[in-house]
Structure formats: C-alpha cells, structure tokens
Amino acid sequence: MDLSGNVRSALGALPPGPRASVERLLRESRRGVDNVANTVRRQADRGDRSERWGFPPRLPTPVRVLIGPTNSAGQGTAWARAIERHSPGVGVRSLGVTNAFGFPQDYSVDPEHFHSAAWGADHRDYVCATFTHVVIEAGRTIFGRTLGGDCGPEIPVMRELGLQVAVLTHGSDARIPSRHARREPYSPFRDVTDPLTAKLEVTAQRYHDLLAVYDGTVLVSTPDMLADLPRAAWCPVVIDPARWRGPILTGLPARPVVVHAPSKAALKGTGLIEPVLEALDAAGVITYRRLHGIPSEHMPAAYREADIVADQFSLGSYGVAACEAMATGRIVLGHVSDDVRHTVRSATARDLPVVEATPETMAEVIRDLVRDSTRVEQISRAGLDFVHQVHDGRMAVDALTPFLAKVGA
C-alpha cells in the first residue's frame, strides 16, 4: 500500500490485531477507488464510442426498450412512439439501417458499418449497458456481424445480462412459401423454380428453426402470419391517423382515379391486377396511376388525390399501406382471405373494411362502387373508424404490455 508517513506511524502504534484490521480496510478502500476509476474510464470509453456512432444517450425511464434493426415501413418508430404515449415510465428507441425510403428512426447505421466488426462490438456493449428490453425485428442481427448473421447467438447473450428479448416478424422473414402456396389461390410462391421463392423458403425455415428453441415472446405485425406462427401475438401496425386524414367520400366520380403503390410488386400481386387496371384505363372506366418512388412524406397527398387504392392481391392479407389509405378516407380494394378477416373480427369486434376484389372480379367491383354512392360513403367512414380503433397504437401497446412488464433475467 502507498501510505503517508503519518498513517504508517499511526499503524505502527497499534497492536497487531487492530493494525491488521485497519490495513485490510485500507486495502479494500483502495480496491474500491480503483474500481470506481475503472468504471469511470469504461464509461468514458463507452461515451466516446457512442458519440462516434451516434448512439443516443441512455433514457431516464425505468424501462428502456430498443426496437430494431429494420424499422420496416417506419413501424419500429411508430411502435416506439405508441409505447411512450400509452405506457408511463417506458422510454423507447428505434434503430434502422439507412435506406432510401426516408422513414424516421431514432438512430441509424449505414449498411457498411452495420456489417463491420467495430460497429457491432460497440453496439453490443451499448445495447447491453443501456436497455432493459429489446424487440428484434425480422430475426435480424442487432450486433452486426459480431456473433453471426442472425439474432440466434445474440439472444442468450442479452438474456444472460438480464435483458428481456422479444422477436417480431413482419412477413417474408417467417412466411414459409410452400405452406402459403397450399392455402392461398393467388400465392406468389406457386412457382417452386423461382429464385426468390427458393430464397425465401430457406430464410423462413431458418427463422423457424431459431424460434423452435426460443421460449420468449413472439409477435407478428400482420394477422396472416398467425397461420405460420400460431403461438405468436398480433401486434398491429401503427399509423398516425391525423397525418393521413382525408375527407369522407360521399360517392365516386364517373371515372374514378385508382392508384396502386406496391412496395414489393412480386409479392403484392401487381402482375395479376395491373393488366386489368390498365385495360379499364384504356376503356375510359378509370384513370390508373401506379405510384413508385414517392418519398413517405408525400404519400398522404398522393392517396388523397385518388378515389380508390388497389392494395395487395396475392398474400391474402393487409398491412401498413392499406391502413394509410383507409385513414385518408379512400376506398381500399384487396384480396384478404376469409381466415384473416375472421382473425381481425375476433380480435377487434370489427369487420375489416377492405373491399374484397380479385383479378377476376376487379372490374365489376369498381363498376358497382361507381353506381352505389351510399355504399362508398359507408366504406369510407368504416375505414377511418377502423384505423382509429385498431391501428392508432393502443392495440399494439396492449399486445406488448405483457412483455414490457417482465423484469430481470
């Protein structure tokens, strides 16, 4: 021990027994000082690394949640804000890999750094020191390539450190194409030789293998995914109804404007319904516009300029785009399976106000709507009510609350 002369003299005057006790206390004090110094150094180093990558500061709330890393359609951020609105004492941050869509997120990482060992290691240390709960989207890695290509090896690391971990699927990550092709007549996965179908089959099966040994919370963002993950809970997608709100339609013009904005044309049935819409346009029945490459901040105006939004026709479900269109008061057409409609009705006590249409019935459905202004107004009002009641964030928070209430390892 490095002791001053006065302390050494005082110790020398003590009997052996008390002197040994005092020396032990001094050694323990020195170790305590060293531990504090090391902690300060680690925190300073962590602060330097957080500043380097733009990691947000630690939230002041008792429960601190990370949602990421995909922020698909801005949903990570939408869920984060919904939780903060409706769950006192809970703070949330969303993480997303930088992309061209421009959806808001609390912090970002560009693709190059996301796959780097340096970012991954620093982000691992940051997450484990900062959050109490982590919601992993789409089975993706939270720590970059530090531990592997998916979240499988990361979950036990976080749990060992006392973090609560949930997984949330958006669709293609866990939808097994071969099963979907058997239950959906317009499934985009019927061609088993298609490279995309083969890739998705492998990816989804790998995710299911991961979930088979995972005993934690599983969430799905769209009700159709319960067919693939029956033990999951539906956590509805969230939109801001005020941002999208448009006027109630009291009827359709003789030649309505129909828009279609497929995020993934191969999976949304664009090839099935676009020839029908183009033929109706050529015949003067509708004015058809395909919306492509429009930044997310301009989409509300694009929908409000339309009368009808053709959503998706091959997966048998509905998602963010349909909710946004309903919030503008537009009439939404799509193919939604009977099973999904039953799931929605059971969970919400409401019928899904997406007008059923298929490639074969599309033309007649539109003509019927043009002739029936009373029905158009009823559907427009029902759509607005549905998104307010089901997709404004409250039902999503209800689904997440049991997970958020968990504490400790």
Secondary structure, DSSP 4 states (H G I P E B T S, - for coil): ----HHHHHHHHTS-HHHHHHHHHHHHHHHHHHHHHHHHHHHHHHHHHHHHHHTPPPPPSSSEEEEEES--GGGHHHHHHHHHHHHSTTEEEEEEEE--TT----SEEE-HHHHT-HHHHHHHHHHHHHH-SEEEEETT--SSTTSS-SSSTTHHHHHHHTT-EEEEEE-STTT--HHHHHHH-TT-TT--TT-HHHHHHHHHHHHHHHHHHT--SEEEESSGGGGGT-TTSEE------HHHH--PPP----SS-EEEE--SSHHHHTHHHHHHHHHHHHHTTS-EEEE--S--GGGHHHHHHT-SEEE--SSSS---HHHHHHHHTT-EEEE---HHHHHHHHHHHSS---PEE--TTTHHHHHHHHHH-HHHHHHHHHHHHHHHHHHSSSHHHHHHHHHHHT----
